[in-house]
Amino acid sequence: MVRTKPCSPEVQAARLKKANDFLEAAIQLEPLIDDESGAFREPYIVLCVHAGIAASDVICCNRYRRHSIDGDHDAAVDYLKQFDSENAGYLEVLLDIKSTASYTEHHSSHQHRLDVGVAAKAIVANANRI
């Protein structure tokens, strides 16, 4: 069972602000990314991941008045998937790339950058429509 935390309308609003701020920061980095050298690709990906996590929290807060605080990425995706498979798919894309971009010596690919950009923009847009 996924560990969750209650969220009030204030928490939901704060998480939405973070989702938008992280995404805006990522968008500001887009023109600086050099896909040949990989410059700024990892920071862009990490910002997109954090935008998507915050947006997922907003969506879950709206539905359950709770959001995941579980360190298990699969559990967080499953929690969202119970009622929203589209956004769970976006979150899954983001979380699948998170570890490579954040915690390993390996570099993410150009395709990873494109995939997380699409996923983050979509899930944040969906959170904004709530």
N, C-alpha and C positions, 0 to 999 in steps of 0.2 A: 504494500500500500504506500502511496506517495505521501511524503510529509508536506503539509500545507500550513498556511498562516492566514488568519482572517484579514480581510481588507475592507476598509471603509471607503466611502466615496472620496475622501481626502487622499487616501493611499492610492486609489485608482487614478486620480488626477495627477498625483506626483509621479507615478510610474509612466503615465502617458507623456508627461513633460520630458522625462528621461528618455523615453523611446524616441521622441521627436528630436531632442538635443543630440543624442548619439547618431541618429540618422543624418541630421544636418551636418554634423562634424564629418561624417563619412563622405557625404556629397561634396563638401569643401575640399576633401583630399583627392577626389576623382581626377581633376586635371593634373595633379602632381604625380600620379602613378605612372611608372615607367615599366611596361610589361616586359621589356627586354632584360632589364637589370633586376626587376622585382621591387624597385624602390617604392616604398609606401604601400605596397600591396598588403603586408601583414597588418599594419595599423588600420587600414581600411576595413579589412575582414573582421578584426576584433571589434571595431566600432559597429559594424553591421550586426554582428552576433549580439552585442549588448543591446542594440536597438530592438532586435527581434525578441530577446528574452523579456525585456520590459514590456513590449507590445503584447506578448503572450500573457504576461501577468495581468494586463488590463483586460484582455478578453476573458480570462478565467475569473477575474474579480467581478466582471459584469455578469457572468453566468452563475457563479457559485458563491460570490462574496468571499472567495478564498483564492490564493494562488500558491503555486508550488514553491517550496524552499528546499527541495530535495536536490542533493548533489548528483543524483543519478539522472543523467540526461534522458535515458529511455523512459524513466518514470514520469518526468515532466512532459514529454511528448505524449505518452499514453494518457495522462490526465487531461490534456487539451483535446486529444483525439476522441474522447468519450462523447463530445458534442460538436466538434469542429474539425473535421478531417482535413479540410483545405489549409487552415492555418497551422495545424499540427504538422502537415507536410513541409510548410515553410520553416517552422521551428526545427524540424528534423534536419533539413539541409544545413541550416546555420550551425546547429550543435555538432553535426558530423565533421565540420571543418574547423570548429573551435579549437580542439586539442592540437591539431597540426599547426595552426597559426599562432597559438599562444604558448604552447608548452614543449615543443620539440625543436630540434635543430633543422628539421625539414622545412622547406619552403612550400607555400601554397602555389597552386598553378594559376595561370591566367583564367582558366575555366572556373576554378574555385571562386576567383574574384567576381566573375560575371554571375555565377550562381548565387552567391551570398548577396550581391547587390539586388538582384531581382527579388529574392526571398525577403530581405529586410524591407525593401520598399513596399512590397505587397502586404506583409503582416502589419507594418506600421500604418499603412493606409486603412487597412481593415479595423485596426484598433481606434483610429481617429473617427471612423464612421459610427462607432458605438455611442 
